[in-house]
Structures are given as structure tokens and as C-alpha cells.
């Protein structure tokens, strides 16, 4: 399984870029490959404005998948990792698309004003 939350550089997925549908190449991605089906890849796009997904993680072929709530994992990492100390208003490299940048700016303004996001 690979989870790609990197915004620049080479992806960290066990999936070549050409195999990613063009409409998802700008998204964050998760890629799951069951161990008993090495050539099978399941791609889960994670658009910036949406909650991170519940990922169905395969353990053994004879067992049901377990659910990994990626949003809960990220929220826990944020809460314990002091990421609230980062400057989320800093210029990004690479920059977000204009529509995404406007959404982030609004979200940050609302958060700093104490409104729910």
C-alpha cells in the first residue's frame, strides 16, 4: 500500500504515473495492492477539499479487509505532532491551482476567526 501526500517531486506509489487517470494526477492518492495479486492496483484519489477516505486494507486473501480511517490517522498525527505551529499561510511550492488556493485562504481566515472549518 502506498499513500502519496507529497505535492512535488516523484510520487511514492507502486504505480507508474502513466497508469494514473489524467483527472486524478493533481490529487493526493492512495494505492492498494493485495499481496496475493501483485499486478492489481486499486487507486483512491484524495481531493484536497474532501475528507480523507476510509481505505479497505487487505490482510490475507481468506480474510475480510479492515478499514483504515485515514482522516482519523492524520488528525491524530496533527494533534500530537505540533503541526499547529506551522505557518499554513506561507507561499507553497508548487503553488496550488487558483481555485484551490482561494479555498485554502478562506478556510485559514475562518479558522483564525474561530469559525468551524
Order of alpha helices (4+ residues) and beta strands (2+ residues): beta-beta-beta-beta-beta-alpha-alpha
